[in-house]
Amino acid sequence: MNNRRTSIEVIADMLRLGEAGKTEIMYSVNMSYSQIQKYLGFLISHGFIDRLEAGNPTVTYQVTESGMSLLRSIDTVLEVLEFEEADF
């Protein structure tokens, strides 16, 4: 069986962090710098994460209300799919 995460699972893992710096996200989600850049760009452009300037050069990323709503939706879908897989 393939244990690779889908993009949706990666996004959910990132959103679960709440607020974190780029390095913490990379290590927590277990992704490369270039992958994190791509996902952060997507999440920021869609309003799911805000980029916060915490000082020079400190930047953190914080999940928005819209991001929390997306996370709840993803978790619901993943629960349903997990339940459905048990039927196979």
Biotite code that builds the C-alpha atoms (Angstrom):
import biotite.structure as struc

atoms = struc.array([
    struc.Atom([0.000, 0.000, 0.000], chain_id="A", res_id=1, res_name="MET", atom_name="CA", element="C"),
    struc.Atom([1.188, 3.534, -0.815], chain_id="A", res_id=2, res_name="ASN", atom_name="CA", element="C"),
    struc.Atom([1.852, 5.603, 2.326], chain_id="A", res_id=3, res_name="ASN", atom_name="CA", element="C"),
    struc.Atom([2.635, 8.884, 0.554], chain_id="A", res_id=4, res_name="ARG", atom_name="CA", element="C"),
    struc.Atom([0.605, 11.865, 1.728], chain_id="A", res_id=5, res_name="ARG", atom_name="CA", element="C"),
    struc.Atom([-1.680, 13.684, -0.625], chain_id="A", res_id=6, res_name="THR", atom_name="CA", element="C"),
    struc.Atom([-1.444, 17.445, -1.076], chain_id="A", res_id=7, res_name="SER", atom_name="CA", element="C"),
    struc.Atom([-4.587, 17.795, 1.005], chain_id="A", res_id=8, res_name="ILE", atom_name="CA", element="C"),
    struc.Atom([-3.016, 15.852, 3.875], chain_id="A", res_id=9, res_name="GLU", atom_name="CA", element="C"),
    struc.Atom([0.099, 18.049, 3.670], chain_id="A", res_id=10, res_name="VAL", atom_name="CA", element="C"),
    struc.Atom([-2.056, 21.188, 3.778], chain_id="A", res_id=11, res_name="ILE", atom_name="CA", element="C"),
    struc.Atom([-3.944, 19.820, 6.795], chain_id="A", res_id=12, res_name="ALA", atom_name="CA", element="C"),
    struc.Atom([-0.647, 19.058, 8.567], chain_id="A", res_id=13, res_name="ASP", atom_name="CA", element="C"),
    struc.Atom([0.521, 22.633, 7.947], chain_id="A", res_id=14, res_name="MET", atom_name="CA", element="C"),
    struc.Atom([-2.745, 24.149, 9.144], chain_id="A", res_id=15, res_name="LEU", atom_name="CA", element="C"),
    struc.Atom([-2.674, 22.059, 12.337], chain_id="A", res_id=16, res_name="ARG", atom_name="CA", element="C"),
    struc.Atom([0.479, 23.888, 13.438], chain_id="A", res_id=17, res_name="LEU", atom_name="CA", element="C"),
    struc.Atom([-1.499, 27.078, 14.092], chain_id="A", res_id=18, res_name="GLY", atom_name="CA", element="C"),
    struc.Atom([1.430, 29.492, 14.169], chain_id="A", res_id=19, res_name="GLU", atom_name="CA", element="C"),
    struc.Atom([5.019, 28.663, 13.292], chain_id="A", res_id=20, res_name="ALA", atom_name="CA", element="C"),
    struc.Atom([8.115, 29.837, 11.488], chain_id="A", res_id=21, res_name="GLY", atom_name="CA", element="C"),
    struc.Atom([9.215, 28.383, 8.182], chain_id="A", res_id=22, res_name="LYS", atom_name="CA", element="C"),
    struc.Atom([11.878, 26.107, 9.710], chain_id="A", res_id=23, res_name="THR", atom_name="CA", element="C"),
    struc.Atom([9.439, 24.706, 12.260], chain_id="A", res_id=24, res_name="GLU", atom_name="CA", element="C"),
    struc.Atom([6.920, 24.042, 9.489], chain_id="A", res_id=25, res_name="ILE", atom_name="CA", element="C"),
    struc.Atom([9.561, 22.290, 7.375], chain_id="A", res_id=26, res_name="MET", atom_name="CA", element="C"),
    struc.Atom([10.577, 19.944, 10.163], chain_id="A", res_id=27, res_name="TYR", atom_name="CA", element="C"),
    struc.Atom([7.089, 19.366, 11.559], chain_id="A", res_id=28, res_name="SER", atom_name="CA", element="C"),
    struc.Atom([5.565, 18.578, 8.185], chain_id="A", res_id=29, res_name="VAL", atom_name="CA", element="C"),
    struc.Atom([8.736, 16.792, 6.955], chain_id="A", res_id=30, res_name="ASN", atom_name="CA", element="C"),
    struc.Atom([9.153, 18.642, 3.673], chain_id="A", res_id=31, res_name="MET", atom_name="CA", element="C"),
    struc.Atom([11.915, 20.376, 1.753], chain_id="A", res_id=32, res_name="SER", atom_name="CA", element="C"),
    struc.Atom([12.344, 24.142, 1.578], chain_id="A", res_id=33, res_name="TYR", atom_name="CA", element="C"),
    struc.Atom([11.105, 24.298, -2.020], chain_id="A", res_id=34, res_name="SER", atom_name="CA", element="C"),
    struc.Atom([7.997, 22.265, -1.176], chain_id="A", res_id=35, res_name="GLN", atom_name="CA", element="C"),
    struc.Atom([7.206, 24.501, 1.804], chain_id="A", res_id=36, res_name="ILE", atom_name="CA", element="C"),
    struc.Atom([7.614, 27.596, -0.386], chain_id="A", res_id=37, res_name="GLN", atom_name="CA", element="C"),
    struc.Atom([5.063, 26.230, -2.854], chain_id="A", res_id=38, res_name="LYS", atom_name="CA", element="C"),
    struc.Atom([2.507, 25.295, -0.196], chain_id="A", res_id=39, res_name="TYR", atom_name="CA", element="C"),
    struc.Atom([2.949, 28.526, 1.785], chain_id="A", res_id=40, res_name="LEU", atom_name="CA", element="C"),
    struc.Atom([2.465, 30.540, -1.393], chain_id="A", res_id=41, res_name="GLY", atom_name="CA", element="C"),
    struc.Atom([-0.767, 28.701, -2.122], chain_id="A", res_id=42, res_name="PHE", atom_name="CA", element="C"),
    struc.Atom([-2.095, 28.984, 1.434], chain_id="A", res_id=43, res_name="LEU", atom_name="CA", element="C"),
    struc.Atom([-1.234, 32.680, 1.735], chain_id="A", res_id=44, res_name="ILE", atom_name="CA", element="C"),
    struc.Atom([-2.682, 33.576, -1.685], chain_id="A", res_id=45, res_name="SER", atom_name="CA", element="C"),
    struc.Atom([-5.974, 31.901, -0.772], chain_id="A", res_id=46, res_name="HIS", atom_name="CA", element="C"),
    struc.Atom([-6.175, 33.523, 2.666], chain_id="A", res_id=47, res_name="GLY", atom_name="CA", element="C"),
    struc.Atom([-5.723, 30.331, 4.698], chain_id="A", res_id=48, res_name="PHE", atom_name="CA", element="C"),
    struc.Atom([-2.484, 31.524, 6.334], chain_id="A", res_id=49, res_name="ILE", atom_name="CA", element="C"),
    struc.Atom([-1.206, 35.025, 7.166], chain_id="A", res_id=50, res_name="ASP", atom_name="CA", element="C"),
    struc.Atom([2.453, 36.002, 7.044], chain_id="A", res_id=51, res_name="ARG", atom_name="CA", element="C"),
    struc.Atom([3.325, 37.929, 10.226], chain_id="A", res_id=52, res_name="LEU", atom_name="CA", element="C"),
    struc.Atom([6.435, 40.098, 10.580], chain_id="A", res_id=53, res_name="GLU", atom_name="CA", element="C"),
    struc.Atom([7.550, 39.406, 14.153], chain_id="A", res_id=54, res_name="ALA", atom_name="CA", element="C"),
    struc.Atom([10.726, 41.475, 13.831], chain_id="A", res_id=55, res_name="GLY", atom_name="CA", element="C"),
    struc.Atom([13.713, 41.654, 11.549], chain_id="A", res_id=56, res_name="ASN", atom_name="CA", element="C"),
    struc.Atom([14.274, 38.990, 10.172], chain_id="A", res_id=57, res_name="PRO", atom_name="CA", element="C"),
    struc.Atom([11.723, 36.929, 12.111], chain_id="A", res_id=58, res_name="THR", atom_name="CA", element="C"),
    struc.Atom([8.602, 35.914, 10.183], chain_id="A", res_id=59, res_name="VAL", atom_name="CA", element="C"),
    struc.Atom([5.889, 33.582, 11.384], chain_id="A", res_id=60, res_name="THR", atom_name="CA", element="C"),
    struc.Atom([2.886, 32.130, 9.648], chain_id="A", res_id=61, res_name="TYR", atom_name="CA", element="C"),
    struc.Atom([-0.496, 31.987, 11.354], chain_id="A", res_id=62, res_name="GLN", atom_name="CA", element="C"),
    struc.Atom([-3.622, 30.094, 10.340], chain_id="A", res_id=63, res_name="VAL", atom_name="CA", element="C"),
    struc.Atom([-6.630, 32.332, 9.633], chain_id="A", res_id=64, res_name="THR", atom_name="CA", element="C"),
    struc.Atom([-10.282, 31.639, 10.457], chain_id="A", res_id=65, res_name="GLU", atom_name="CA", element="C"),
    struc.Atom([-10.697, 30.594, 6.837], chain_id="A", res_id=66, res_name="SER", atom_name="CA", element="C"),
    struc.Atom([-7.772, 28.201, 7.288], chain_id="A", res_id=67, res_name="GLY", atom_name="CA", element="C"),
    struc.Atom([-9.342, 26.693, 10.393], chain_id="A", res_id=68, res_name="MET", atom_name="CA", element="C"),
    struc.Atom([-12.591, 26.209, 8.478], chain_id="A", res_id=69, res_name="SER", atom_name="CA", element="C"),
    struc.Atom([-10.674, 24.494, 5.682], chain_id="A", res_id=70, res_name="LEU", atom_name="CA", element="C"),
    struc.Atom([-8.924, 22.240, 8.224], chain_id="A", res_id=71, res_name="LEU", atom_name="CA", element="C"),
    struc.Atom([-12.257, 21.178, 9.751], chain_id="A", res_id=72, res_name="ARG", atom_name="CA", element="C"),
    struc.Atom([-13.569, 20.370, 6.256], chain_id="A", res_id=73, res_name="SER", atom_name="CA", element="C"),
    struc.Atom([-10.458, 18.380, 5.359], chain_id="A", res_id=74, res_name="ILE", atom_name="CA", element="C"),
    struc.Atom([-10.644, 16.430, 8.636], chain_id="A", res_id=75, res_name="ASP", atom_name="CA", element="C"),
    struc.Atom([-14.300, 15.606, 7.969], chain_id="A", res_id=76, res_name="THR", atom_name="CA", element="C"),
    struc.Atom([-13.549, 14.344, 4.463], chain_id="A", res_id=77, res_name="VAL", atom_name="CA", element="C"),
    struc.Atom([-10.549, 12.311, 5.644], chain_id="A", res_id=78, res_name="LEU", atom_name="CA", element="C"),
    struc.Atom([-12.656, 10.707, 8.388], chain_id="A", res_id=79, res_name="GLU", atom_name="CA", element="C"),
    struc.Atom([-15.335, 9.719, 5.881], chain_id="A", res_id=80, res_name="VAL", atom_name="CA", element="C"),
    struc.Atom([-12.766, 8.323, 3.458], chain_id="A", res_id=81, res_name="LEU", atom_name="CA", element="C"),
    struc.Atom([-11.044, 6.385, 6.229], chain_id="A", res_id=82, res_name="GLU", atom_name="CA", element="C"),
    struc.Atom([-14.366, 4.907, 7.256], chain_id="A", res_id=83, res_name="PHE", atom_name="CA", element="C"),
    struc.Atom([-15.176, 4.041, 3.633], chain_id="A", res_id=84, res_name="GLU", atom_name="CA", element="C"),
    struc.Atom([-11.767, 2.340, 3.145], chain_id="A", res_id=85, res_name="GLU", atom_name="CA", element="C"),
    struc.Atom([-12.629, -0.031, 5.980], chain_id="A", res_id=86, res_name="ALA", atom_name="CA", element="C"),
    struc.Atom([-15.432, -1.399, 3.789], chain_id="A", res_id=87, res_name="ASP", atom_name="CA", element="C"),
    struc.Atom([-12.982, -2.578, 1.104], chain_id="A", res_id=88, res_name="PHE", atom_name="CA", element="C"),
])
